[in-house]
Amino acid sequence: MDLFEYQGKRFFARYGMPVSAGEIAFTVDEAVAAAERLGTPVMVKAQVHTGGRGKAGGVKFAATVEDVRLHASAILGLDIRGHVVGRVWIEKASDIAEEYYASFTLDRSAKKHLGMLSAEGGVEIETIAEENPDAIAKVWVDPVDGLDADTAREWVAAARLPEAAVEGTVAILQQLYTAYVDGDADLVEINPLILTPDGRVHVLDAKVTLDSNSTFRHEDYDAYDETQTRDARETAAHARGLQYVGLEGSVGVIANGAGLAMSTVDVVNQVGGRPANFLDIGGGANADVMAGA
């Protein structure tokens, strides 16, 4: 499950990470009212499950309430990479001295959690990896041992963050790791993690993907499921408890197991076909499940 930025920030805040005050708005009037309560200047930020918001005009600085009205009017309904903006996050603006990048995900080959940290934040990690791979400091964390303060401090030193940012970053990295593990996440990412002119390290953006199979441990995750972006086919499959991803082709694929489904999709492509979907009905599927598929 992919979270919107505002959901990710609220998720991070549970684990003690410093995030900016903000409110979600679904209309222009709600955005204006939120800005009046928060006090300007604020940021008006499109909430969509995709990147590239800034380049598409989905993130704007608003010095006044009238600016908020202007930007919210332009952003609500904006199409960003096929995602239509239906809500905006109104957030207190932050002063930025430097921008960093931090994330955790799973390295399946190493059977460990992979942490990535860079002093070059504010751009996509793929861009950093391509243009300056040495700028990314990596750490592999054994799930049994976890991330202690000494390891986090060595990691920060390897990323060459300035002295003013060390202690604040060490604290946030440990909180981020706890959120990743305890929250059953597939990915937690802060980009950018900022250093303010007065020396505070602060979370300015949040990208979170949660394991949808963990909802039995987290009753509140049902609210996240309700905000997932699905087309009509995916919505119908989800209602039947099926793992379904709609594709653009014409060959339907039904398989009992994700590995077999992926292999079948590959075979269809290899012989010149185009799969219409990925549909995994699970290894223990019965007649009712097959009928639903």
C-alpha positions as protocol buffer text, in pm:
chain_id: "A"
residue {
  index: 1
  type: MET
  ca { x: 0 y: 0 z: 0 }
}
residue {
  index: 2
  type: ASP
  ca { x: 142 y: 335 z: -106 }
}
residue {
  index: 3
  type: LEU
  ca { x: 67 y: 624 z: 129 }
}
residue {
  index: 4
  type: PHE
  ca { x: 10 y: 984 z: 33 }
}
residue {
  index: 5
  type: GLU
  ca { x: 275 y: 1223 z: 162 }
}
residue {
  index: 6
  type: TYR
  ca { x: 54 y: 1353 z: 443 }
}
residue {
  index: 7
  type: GLN
  ca { x: -26 y: 998 z: 553 }
}
residue {
  index: 8
  type: GLY
  ca { x: 344 y: 915 z: 549 }
}
residue {
  index: 9
  type: LYS
  ca { x: 426 y: 1215 z: 764 }
}
residue {
  index: 10
  type: ARG
  ca { x: 161 y: 1124 z: 1017 }
}
residue {
  index: 11
  type: PHE
  ca { x: 300 y: 770 z: 1013 }
}
residue {
  index: 12
  type: PHE
  ca { x: 652 y: 904 z: 1080 }
}
residue {
  index: 13
  type: ALA
  ca { x: 527 y: 1134 z: 1355 }
}
residue {
  index: 14
  type: ARG
  ca { x: 405 y: 831 z: 1551 }
}
residue {
  index: 15
  type: TYR
  ca { x: 767 y: 728 z: 1589 }
}
residue {
  index: 16
  type: GLY
  ca { x: 884 y: 1070 z: 1706 }
}
residue {
  index: 17
  type: MET
  ca { x: 1021 y: 1211 z: 1382 }
}
residue {
  index: 18
  type: PRO
  ca { x: 991 y: 1591 z: 1346 }
}
residue {
  index: 19
  type: VAL
  ca { x: 746 y: 1689 z: 1071 }
}
residue {
  index: 20
  type: SER
  ca { x: 588 y: 2021 z: 978 }
}
residue {
  index: 21
  type: ALA
  ca { x: 237 y: 2116 z: 1088 }
}
residue {
  index: 22
  type: GLY
  ca { x: -15 y: 2077 z: 810 }
}
residue {
  index: 23
  type: GLU
  ca { x: -372 y: 2000 z: 710 }
}
residue {
  index: 24
  type: ILE
  ca { x: -531 y: 1809 z: 424 }
}
residue {
  index: 25
  type: ALA
  ca { x: -780 y: 1988 z: 197 }
}
residue {
  index: 26
  type: PHE
  ca { x: -1016 y: 1857 z: -71 }
}
residue {
  index: 27
  type: THR
  ca { x: -1143 y: 2194 z: -194 }
}
residue {
  index: 28
  type: VAL
  ca { x: -1002 y: 2542 z: -251 }
}
residue {
  index: 29
  type: ASP
  ca { x: -1202 y: 2682 z: 41 }
}
residue {
  index: 30
  type: GLU
  ca { x: -1069 y: 2409 z: 271 }
}
residue {
  index: 31
  type: ALA
  ca { x: -715 y: 2491 z: 159 }
}
residue {
  index: 32
  type: VAL
  ca { x: -765 y: 2860 z: 235 }
}
residue {
  index: 33
  type: ALA
  ca { x: -915 y: 2783 z: 577 }
}
residue {
  index: 34
  type: ALA
  ca { x: -623 y: 2553 z: 658 }
}
residue {
  index: 35
  type: ALA
  ca { x: -372 y: 2825 z: 564 }
}
residue {
  index: 36
  type: GLU
  ca { x: -554 y: 3074 z: 784 }
}
residue {
  index: 37
  type: ARG
  ca { x: -531 y: 2837 z: 1080 }
}
residue {
  index: 38
  type: LEU
  ca { x: -166 y: 2747 z: 1018 }
}
residue {
  index: 39
  type: GLY
  ca { x: -51 y: 3097 z: 930 }
}
residue {
  index: 40
  type: THR
  ca { x: 138 y: 3186 z: 614 }
}
residue {
  index: 41
  type: PRO
  ca { x: 376 y: 3127 z: 447 }
}
residue {
  index: 42
  type: VAL
  ca { x: 279 y: 2770 z: 358 }
}
residue {
  index: 43
  type: MET
  ca { x: 338 y: 2511 z: 89 }
}
residue {
  index: 44
  type: VAL
  ca { x: 51 y: 2384 z: -127 }
}
residue {
  index: 45
  type: LYS
  ca { x: 136 y: 2024 z: -223 }
}
residue {
  index: 46
  type: ALA
  ca { x: -53 y: 1788 z: -453 }
}
residue {
  index: 47
  type: GLN
  ca { x: -120 y: 1446 z: -301 }
}
residue {
  index: 48
  type: VAL
  ca { x: -78 y: 1172 z: -561 }
}
residue {
  index: 49
  type: HIS
  ca { x: 77 y: 826 z: -569 }
}
residue {
  index: 50
  type: THR
  ca { x: 352 y: 923 z: -812 }
}
residue {
  index: 51
  type: GLY
  ca { x: 664 y: 1135 z: -831 }
}
residue {
  index: 52
  type: GLY
  ca { x: 740 y: 1443 z: -1038 }
}
residue {
  index: 53
  type: ARG
  ca { x: 494 y: 1669 z: -856 }
}
residue {
  index: 54
  type: GLY
  ca { x: 724 y: 1970 z: -851 }
}
residue {
  index: 55
  type: LYS
  ca { x: 805 y: 1960 z: -1222 }
}
residue {
  index: 56
  type: ALA
  ca { x: 435 y: 1920 z: -1303 }
}
residue {
  index: 57
  type: GLY
  ca { x: 341 y: 2231 z: -1103 }
}
residue {
  index: 58
  type: GLY
  ca { x: 199 y: 2034 z: -811 }
}
residue {
  index: 59
  type: VAL
  ca { x: 408 y: 2194 z: -534 }
}
residue {
  index: 60
  type: LYS
  ca { x: 386 y: 2569 z: -478 }
}
residue {
  index: 61
  type: PHE
  ca { x: 502 y: 2820 z: -218 }
}
residue {
  index: 62
  type: ALA
  ca { x: 229 y: 3052 z: -93 }
}
residue {
  index: 63
  type: ALA
  ca { x: 330 y: 3370 z: 89 }
}
residue {
  index: 64
  type: THR
  ca { x: -29 y: 3483 z: 144 }
}
residue {
  index: 65
  type: VAL
  ca { x: -375 y: 3334 z: 178 }
}
residue {
  index: 66
  type: GLU
  ca { x: -460 y: 3467 z: -168 }
}
residue {
  index: 67
  type: ASP
  ca { x: -162 y: 3277 z: -305 }
}
residue {
  index: 68
  type: VAL
  ca { x: -304 y: 2964 z: -143 }
}
residue {
  index: 69
  type: ARG
  ca { x: -636 y: 3018 z: -320 }
}
residue {
  index: 70
  type: LEU
  ca { x: -459 y: 3071 z: -652 }
}
residue {
  index: 71
  type: HIS
  ca { x: -234 y: 2764 z: -623 }
}
residue {
  index: 72
  type: ALA
  ca { x: -501 y: 2531 z: -481 }
}
residue {
  index: 73
  type: SER
  ca { x: -730 y: 2624 z: -769 }
}
residue {
  index: 74
  type: ALA
  ca { x: -457 y: 2533 z: -1018 }
}
residue {
  index: 75
  type: ILE
  ca { x: -342 y: 2212 z: -847 }
}
residue {
  index: 76
  type: LEU
  ca { x: -676 y: 2049 z: -762 }
}
residue {
  index: 77
  type: GLY
  ca { x: -780 y: 1857 z: -1073 }
}
residue {
  index: 78
  type: LEU
  ca { x: -427 y: 1869 z: -1219 }
}
residue {
  index: 79
  type: ASP
  ca { x: -318 y: 1553 z: -1402 }
}
residue {
  index: 80
  type: ILE
  ca { x: 26 y: 1436 z: -1287 }
}
residue {
  index: 81
  type: ARG
  ca { x: 150 y: 1130 z: -1476 }
}
residue {
  index: 82
  type: GLY
  ca { x: -203 y: 1000 z: -1511 }
}
residue {
  index: 83
  type: HIS
  ca { x: -301 y: 1074 z: -1151 }
}
residue {
  index: 84
  type: VAL
  ca { x: -564 y: 1345 z: -1105 }
}
residue {
  index: 85
  type: VAL
  ca { x: -512 y: 1552 z: -789 }
}
residue {
  index: 86
  type: GLY
  ca { x: -809 y: 1527 z: -556 }
}
residue {
  index: 87
  type: ARG
  ca { x: -649 y: 1661 z: -237 }
}
residue {
  index: 88
  type: VAL
  ca { x: -373 y: 1902 z: -137 }
}
residue {
  index: 89
  type: TRP
  ca { x: -157 y: 1919 z: 174 }
}
residue {
  index: 90
  type: ILE
  ca { x: -123 y: 2267 z: 324 }
}
residue {
  index: 91
  type: GLU
  ca { x: 196 y: 2275 z: 526 }
}
residue {
  index: 92
  type: LYS
  ca { x: 394 y: 2540 z: 713 }
}
residue {
  index: 93
  type: ALA
  ca { x: 687 y: 2645 z: 496 }
}
residue {
  index: 94
  type: SER
  ca { x: 1038 y: 2559 z: 616 }
}
residue {
  index: 95
  type: ASP
  ca { x: 1370 y: 2740 z: 579 }
}
residue {
  index: 96
  type: ILE
  ca { x: 1631 y: 2508 z: 427 }
}
residue {
  index: 97
  type: ALA
  ca { x: 2009 y: 2518 z: 466 }
}
residue {
  index: 98
  type: GLU
  ca { x: 2083 y: 2173 z: 321 }
}
residue {
  index: 99
  type: GLU
  ca { x: 1893 y: 1873 z: 182 }
}
residue {
  index: 100
  type: TYR
  ca { x: 1969 y: 1505 z: 241 }
}
residue {
  index: 101
  type: TYR
  ca { x: 1821 y: 1166 z: 147 }
}
residue {
  index: 102
  type: ALA
  ca { x: 1746 y: 868 z: 374 }
}
residue {
  index: 103
  type: SER
  ca { x: 1561 y: 540 z: 322 }
}
residue {
  index: 104
  type: PHE
  ca { x: 1519 y: 177 z: 425 }
}
residue {
  index: 105
  type: THR
  ca { x: 1402 y: -116 z: 218 }
}
residue {
  index: 106
  type: LEU
  ca { x: 1467 y: -490 z: 199 }
}
residue {
  index: 107
  type: ASP
  ca { x: 1770 y: -635 z: 21 }
}
residue {
  index: 108
  type: ARG
  ca { x: 1634 y: -982 z: -56 }
}
residue {
  index: 109
  type: SER
  ca { x: 1964 y: -1121 z: -186 }
}
residue {
  index: 110
  type: ALA
  ca { x: 2147 y: -1021 z: 134 }
}
residue {
  index: 111
  type: LYS
  ca { x: 1848 y: -1115 z: 354 }
}
residue {
  index: 112
  type: LYS
  ca { x: 1899 y: -789 z: 541 }
}
residue {
  index: 113
  type: HIS
  ca { x: 1746 y: -444 z: 556 }
}
residue {
  index: 114
  type: LEU
  ca { x: 1920 y: -191 z: 331 }
}
residue {
  index: 115
  type: GLY
  ca { x: 1961 y: 168 z: 442 }
}
residue {
  index: 116
  type: MET
  ca { x: 2067 y: 442 z: 202 }
}
residue {
  index: 117
  type: LEU
  ca { x: 2182 y: 788 z: 303 }
}
residue {
  index: 118
  type: SER
  ca { x: 2313 y: 1075 z: 93 }
}
residue {
  index: 119
  type: ALA
  ca { x: 2414 y: 1436 z: 142 }
}
residue {
  index: 120
  type: GLU
  ca { x: 2258 y: 1503 z: -199 }
}
residue {
  index: 121
  type: GLY
  ca { x: 1885 y: 1513 z: -128 }
}
residue {
  index: 122
  type: GLY
  ca { x: 1597 y: 1675 z: -310 }
}
residue {
  index: 123
  type: VAL
  ca { x: 1644 y: 1471 z: -628 }
}
residue {
  index: 124
  type: GLU
  ca { x: 1543 y: 1113 z: -709 }
}
residue {
  index: 125
  type: ILE
  ca { x: 1779 y: 851 z: -567 }
}
residue {
  index: 126
  type: GLU
  ca { x: 1798 y: 688 z: -911 }
}
residue {
  index: 127
  type: THR
  ca { x: 1948 y: 1010 z: -1046 }
}
residue {
  index: 128
  type: ILE
  ca { x: 2207 y: 1020 z: -768 }
}
residue {
  index: 129
  type: ALA
  ca { x: 2293 y: 652 z: -824 }
}
residue {
  index: 130
  type: GLU
  ca { x: 2348 y: 716 z: -1194 }
}
residue {
  index: 131
  type: GLU
  ca { x: 2534 y: 1046 z: -1179 }
}
residue {
  index: 132
  type: ASN
  ca { x: 2727 y: 1016 z: -851 }
}
residue {
  index: 133
  type: PRO
  ca { x: 2698 y: 668 z: -695 }
}
residue {
  index: 134
  type: ASP
  ca { x: 2973 y: 742 z: -443 }
}
residue {
  index: 135
  type: ALA
  ca { x: 2741 y: 1000 z: -285 }
}
residue {
  index: 136
  type: ILE
  ca { x: 2520 y: 722 z: -147 }
}
residue {
  index: 137
  type: ALA
  ca { x: 2631 y: 559 z: 178 }
}
residue {
  index: 138
  type: LYS
  ca { x: 2475 y: 219 z: 236 }
}
residue {
  index: 139
  type: VAL
  ca { x: 2432 y: 7 z: 546 }
}
residue {
  index: 140
  type: TRP
  ca { x: 2297 y: -347 z: 574 }
}
residue {
  index: 141
  type: VAL
  ca { x: 2111 y: -411 z: 898 }
}
residue {
  index: 142
  type: ASP
  ca { x: 2061 y: -760 z: 1039 }
}
residue {
  index: 143
  type: PRO
  ca { x: 1698 y: -778 z: 1158 }
}
residue {
  index: 144
  type: VAL
  ca { x: 1815 y: -960 z: 1471 }
}
residue {
  index: 145
  type: ASP
  ca { x: 2057 y: -683 z: 1570 }
}
residue {
  index: 146
  type: GLY
  ca { x: 1868 y: -373 z: 1457 }
}
residue {
  index: 147
  type: LEU
  ca { x: 2025 y: -29 z: 1409 }
}
residue {
  index: 148
  type: ASP
  ca { x: 2216 y: 104 z: 1710 }
}
residue {
  index: 149
  type: ALA
  ca { x: 2338 y: 460 z: 1760 }
}
residue {
  index: 150
  type: ASP
  ca { x: 2705 y: 379 z: 1694 }
}
residue {
  index: 151
  type: THR
  ca { x: 2627 y: 214 z: 1359 }
}
residue {
  index: 152
  type: ALA
  ca { x: 2401 y: 504 z: 1263 }
}
residue {
  index: 153
  type: ARG
  ca { x: 2675 y: 753 z: 1353 }
}
residue {
  index: 154
  type: GLU
  ca { x: 2931 y: 567 z: 1139 }
}
residue {
  index: 155
  type: TRP
  ca { x: 2680 y: 561 z: 856 }
}
residue {
  index: 156
  type: VAL
  ca { x: 2626 y: 938 z: 880 }
}
residue {
  index: 157
  type: ALA
  ca { x: 3003 y: 991 z: 875 }
}
residue {
  index: 158
  type: ALA
  ca { x: 3030 y: 775 z: 562 }
}
residue {
  index: 159
  type: ALA
  ca { x: 2769 y: 996 z: 394 }
}
residue {
  index: 160
  type: ARG
  ca { x: 2980 y: 1305 z: 480 }
}
residue {
  index: 161
  type: LEU
  ca { x: 2699 y: 1499 z: 642 }
}
residue {
  index: 162
  type: PRO
  ca { x: 2816 y: 1816 z: 822 }
}
residue {
  index: 163
  type: GLU
  ca { x: 2879 y: 1810 z: 1196 }
}
residue {
  index: 164
  type: ALA
  ca { x: 2574 y: 2027 z: 1261 }
}
residue {
  index: 165
  type: ALA
  ca { x: 2348 y: 1756 z: 1119 }
}
residue {
  index: 166
  type: VAL
  ca { x: 2504 y: 1447 z: 1279 }
}
residue {
  index: 167
  type: GLU
  ca { x: 2314 y: 1405 z: 1605 }
}
residue {
  index: 168
  type: GLY
  ca { x: 1977 y: 1501 z: 1459 }
}
residue {
  index: 169
  type: THR
  ca { x: 2024 y: 1266 z: 1165 }
}
residue {
  index: 170
  type: VAL
  ca { x: 2137 y: 976 z: 1387 }
}
residue {
  index: 171
  type: ALA
  ca { x: 1819 y: 1013 z: 1594 }
}
residue {
  index: 172
  type: ILE
  ca { x: 1592 y: 1028 z: 1289 }
}
residue {
  index: 173
  type: LEU
  ca { x: 1761 y: 730 z: 1122 }
}
residue {
  index: 174
  type: GLN
  ca { x: 1696 y: 516 z: 1428 }
}
residue {
  index: 175
  type: GLN
  ca { x: 1334 y: 635 z: 1439 }
}
residue {
  index: 176
  type: LEU
  ca { x: 1300 y: 570 z: 1065 }
}
residue {
  index: 177
  type: TYR
  ca { x: 1431 y: 216 z: 1108 }
}
residue {
  index: 178
  type: THR
  ca { x: 1185 y: 152 z: 1391 }
}
residue {
  index: 179
  type: ALA
  ca { x: 899 y: 281 z: 1176 }
}
residue {
  index: 180
  type: TYR
  ca { x: 1013 y: 57 z: 890 }
}
residue {
  index: 181
  type: VAL
  ca { x: 1026 y: -258 z: 1102 }
}
residue {
  index: 182
  type: ASP
  ca { x: 743 y: -206 z: 1350 }
}
residue {
  index: 183
  type: GLY
  ca { x: 518 y: -60 z: 1082 }
}
residue {
  index: 184
  type: ASP
  ca { x: 569 y: -357 z: 847 }
}
residue {
  index: 185
  type: ALA
  ca { x: 684 y: -132 z: 563 }
}
residue {
  index: 186
  type: ASP
  ca { x: 836 y: -234 z: 231 }
}
residue {
  index: 187
  type: LEU
  ca { x: 988 y: 113 z: 188 }
}
residue {
  index: 188
  type: VAL
  ca { x: 1033 y: 425 z: 400 }
}
residue {
  index: 189
  type: GLU
  ca { x: 1197 y: 726 z: 237 }
}
residue {
  index: 190
  type: ILE
  ca { x: 1267 y: 1085 z: 337 }
}
residue {
  index: 191
  type: ASN
  ca { x: 1359 y: 1308 z: 46 }
}
residue {
  index: 192
  type: PRO
  ca { x: 1450 y: 1562 z: 142 }
}
residue {
  index: 193
  type: LEU
  ca { x: 1560 y: 1534 z: 501 }
}
residue {
  index: 194
  type: ILE
  ca { x: 1663 y: 1892 z: 571 }
}
residue {
  index: 195
  type: LEU
  ca { x: 1898 y: 2087 z: 793 }
}
residue {
  index: 196
  type: THR
  ca { x: 1743 y: 2422 z: 886 }
}
residue {
  index: 197
  type: PRO
  ca { x: 1948 y: 2742 z: 926 }
}
residue {
  index: 198
  type: ASP
  ca { x: 1910 y: 2714 z: 1304 }
}
residue {
  index: 199
  type: GLY
  ca { x: 2060 y: 2363 z: 1306 }
}
residue {
  index: 200
  type: ARG
  ca { x: 1752 y: 2137 z: 1327 }
}
residue {
  index: 201
  type: VAL
  ca { x: 1721 y: 1820 z: 1121 }
}
residue {
  index: 202
  type: HIS
  ca { x: 1366 y: 1789 z: 992 }
}
residue {
  index: 203
  type: VAL
  ca { x: 1151 y: 1560 z: 774 }
}
residue {
  index: 204
  type: LEU
  ca { x: 1027 y: 1759 z: 474 }
}
residue {
  index: 205
  type: ASP
  ca { x: 880 y: 1479 z: 262 }
}
residue {
  index: 206
  type: ALA
  ca { x: 766 y: 1123 z: 320 }
}
residue {
  index: 207
  type: LYS
  ca { x: 731 y: 822 z: 93 }
}
residue {
  index: 208
  type: VAL
  ca { x: 596 y: 507 z: 256 }
}
residue {
  index: 209
  type: THR
  ca { x: 492 y: 171 z: 113 }
}
residue {
  index: 210
  type: LEU
  ca { x: 335 y: -69 z: 362 }
}
residue {
  index: 211
  type: ASP
  ca { x: 304 y: -446 z: 332 }
}
residue {
  index: 212
  type: SER
  ca { x: -65 y: -506 z: 261 }
}
residue {
  index: 213
  type: ASN
  ca { x: -33 y: -855 z: 411 }
}
residue {
  index: 214
  type: SER
  ca { x: 34 y: -702 z: 753 }
}
residue {
  index: 215
  type: THR
  ca { x: -307 y: -541 z: 802 }
}
residue {
  index: 216
  type: PHE
  ca { x: -409 y: -809 z: 1054 }
}
residue {
  index: 217
  type: ARG
  ca { x: -148 y: -656 z: 1286 }
}
residue {
  index: 218
  type: HIS
  ca { x: -253 y: -297 z: 1222 }
}
residue {
  index: 219
  type: GLU
  ca { x: -626 y: -230 z: 1239 }
}
residue {
  index: 220
  type: ASP
  ca { x: -580 y: 134 z: 1139 }
}
residue {
  index: 221
  type: TYR
  ca { x: -424 y: 34 z: 803 }
}
residue {
  index: 222
  type: ASP
  ca { x: -774 y: -14 z: 662 }
}
residue {
  index: 223
  type: ALA
  ca { x: -787 y: 365 z: 624 }
}
residue {
  index: 224
  type: TYR
  ca { x: -479 y: 351 z: 399 }
}
residue {
  index: 225
  type: ASP
  ca { x: -632 y: 77 z: 187 }
}
residue {
  index: 226
  type: GLU
  ca { x: -930 y: 302 z: 115 }
}
residue {
  index: 227
  type: THR
  ca { x: -705 y: 565 z: -47 }
}
residue {
  index: 228
  type: GLN
  ca { x: -521 y: 331 z: -286 }
}
residue {
  index: 229
  type: THR
  ca { x: -532 y: 421 z: -655 }
}
residue {
  index: 230
  type: ARG
  ca { x: -705 y: 142 z: -849 }
}
residue {
  index: 231
  type: ASP
  ca { x: -882 y: 123 z: -1183 }
}
residue {
  index: 232
  type: ALA
  ca { x: -1221 y: -52 z: -1217 }
}
residue {
  index: 233
  type: ARG
  ca { x: -1064 y: -393 z: -1278 }
}
residue {
  index: 234
  type: GLU
  ca { x: -829 y: -365 z: -981 }
}
residue {
  index: 235
  type: THR
  ca { x: -1112 y: -247 z: -756 }
}
residue {
  index: 236
  type: ALA
  ca { x: -1327 y: -548 z: -851 }
}
residue {
  index: 237
  type: ALA
  ca { x: -1035 y: -788 z: -795 }
}
residue {
  index: 238
  type: HIS
  ca { x: -949 y: -630 z: -460 }
}
residue {
  index: 239
  type: ALA
  ca { x: -1308 y: -675 z: -343 }
}
residue {
  index: 240
  type: ARG
  ca { x: -1267 y: -1048 z: -412 }
}
residue {
  index: 241
  type: GLY
  ca { x: -934 y: -1069 z: -233 }
}
residue {
  index: 242
  type: LEU
  ca { x: -731 y: -1123 z: -550 }
}
residue {
  index: 243
  type: GLN
  ca { x: -379 y: -997 z: -626 }
}
residue {
  index: 244
  type: TYR
  ca { x: -439 y: -814 z: -954 }
}
residue {
  index: 245
  type: VAL
  ca { x: -251 y: -557 z: -1159 }
}
residue {
  index: 246
  type: GLY
  ca { x: -407 y: -426 z: -1480 }
}
residue {
  index: 247
  type: LEU
  ca { x: -181 y: -403 z: -1785 }
}
residue {
  index: 248
  type: GLU
  ca { x: -229 y: -273 z: -2139 }
}
residue {
  index: 249
  type: GLY
  ca { x: -239 y: -592 z: -2349 }
}
residue {
  index: 250
  type: SER
  ca { x: -505 y: -837 z: -2464 }
}
residue {
  index: 251
  type: VAL
  ca { x: -395 y: -1175 z: -2322 }
}
residue {
  index: 252
  type: GLY
  ca { x: -553 y: -1254 z: -1986 }
}
residue {
  index: 253
  type: VAL
  ca { x: -335 y: -1426 z: -1725 }
}
residue {
  index: 254
  type: ILE
  ca { x: -468 y: -1628 z: -1429 }
}
residue {
  index: 255
  type: ALA
  ca { x: -211 y: -1821 z: -1223 }
}
residue {
  index: 256
  type: ASN
  ca { x: -195 y: -1991 z: -884 }
}
residue {
  index: 257
  type: GLY
  ca { x: 111 y: -1824 z: -738 }
}
residue {
  index: 258
  type: ALA
  ca { x: 295 y: -1495 z: -797 }
}
residue {
  index: 259
  type: GLY
  ca { x: 603 y: -1668 z: -942 }
}
residue {
  index: 260
  type: LEU
  ca { x: 398 y: -1859 z: -1199 }
}
residue {
  index: 261
  type: ALA
  ca { x: 201 y: -1544 z: -1284 }
}
residue {
  index: 262
  type: MET
  ca { x: 519 y: -1345 z: -1347 }
}
residue {
  index: 263
  type: SER
  ca { x: 668 y: -1628 z: -1555 }
}
residue {
  index: 264
  type: THR
  ca { x: 350 y: -1649 z: -1762 }
}
residue {
  index: 265
  type: VAL
  ca { x: 356 y: -1273 z: -1823 }
}
residue {
  index: 266
  type: ASP
  ca { x: 718 y: -1308 z: -1939 }
}
residue {
  index: 267
  type: VAL
  ca { x: 634 y: -1597 z: -2174 }
}
residue {
  index: 268
  type: VAL
  ca { x: 346 y: -1401 z: -2329 }
}
residue {
  index: 269
  type: ASN
  ca { x: 584 y: -1111 z: -2396 }
}
residue {
  index: 270
  type: GLN
  ca { x: 853 y: -1341 z: -2538 }
}
residue {
  index: 271
  type: VAL
  ca { x: 622 y: -1482 z: -2804 }
}
residue {
  index: 272
  type: GLY
  ca { x: 507 y: -1137 z: -2913 }
}
residue {
  index: 273
  type: GLY
  ca { x: 189 y: -1108 z: -2709 }
}
residue {
  index: 274
  type: ARG
  ca { x: 92 y: -840 z: -2460 }
}
residue {
  index: 275
  type: PRO
  ca { x: -52 y: -945 z: -2123 }
}
residue {
  index: 276
  type: ALA
  ca { x: -373 y: -774 z: -2015 }
}
residue {
  index: 277
  type: ASN
  ca { x: -310 y: -832 z: -1647 }
}
residue {
  index: 278
  type: PHE
  ca { x: -119 y: -997 z: -1366 }
}
residue {
  index: 279
  type: LEU
  ca { x: -359 y: -1211 z: -1158 }
}
residue {
  index: 280
  type: ASP
  ca { x: -244 y: -1436 z: -876 }
}
residue {
  index: 281
  type: ILE
  ca { x: -523 y: -1644 z: -719 }
}
residue {
  index: 282
  type: GLY
  ca { x: -291 y: -1811 z: -469 }
}
residue {
  index: 283
  type: GLY
  ca { x: -170 y: -2165 z: -425 }
}
residue {
  index: 284
  type: GLY
  ca { x: -474 y: -2283 z: -231 }
}
residue {
  index: 285
  type: ALA
  ca { x: -742 y: -2143 z: -458 }
}
residue {
  index: 286
  type: ASN
  ca { x: -1080 y: -2319 z: -466 }
}
residue {
  index: 287
  type: ALA
  ca { x: -1370 y: -2311 z: -712 }
}
residue {
  index: 288
  type: ASP
  ca { x: -1516 y: -1992 z: -564 }
}
residue {
  index: 289
  type: VAL
  ca { x: -1186 y: -1806 z: -597 }
}
residue {
  index: 290
  type: MET
  ca { x: -1147 y: -1926 z: -956 }
}
residue {
  index: 291
  type: ALA
  ca { x: -1501 y: -1814 z: -1037 }
}
residue {
  index: 292
  type: GLY
  ca { x: -1426 y: -1470 z: -890 }
}
residue {
  index: 293
  type: ALA
  ca { x: -1111 y: -1445 z: -1102 }
}
